[in-house]
């Protein structure tokens, strides 16, 4: 949906094939994300979200859960180094 963070799947955001199949961790992250109706509330309720709030960084949770913000995503090249995707 528009305005929601993207999670890796079988296609890149522009419709091209993704770099490869999902790892077990990426598949679990996608399932958790897709099963979360209110991402910002869920992150804020977690240990890290509560810690940020305690330290005065409440807005960081909202910023971290904004969608469609970045035009590029880092990906690993053949040597394992990160490069713009």
Secondary structure, DSSP 8 states (H G I E B T S, - for coil): -TTS-----SB-TTSSB-SS---HHHHHHHHHHHT-S-HHHHHHHSHHHHHHHHTT-HHHHHHHT--S--S--EEE-TTS-EEE-
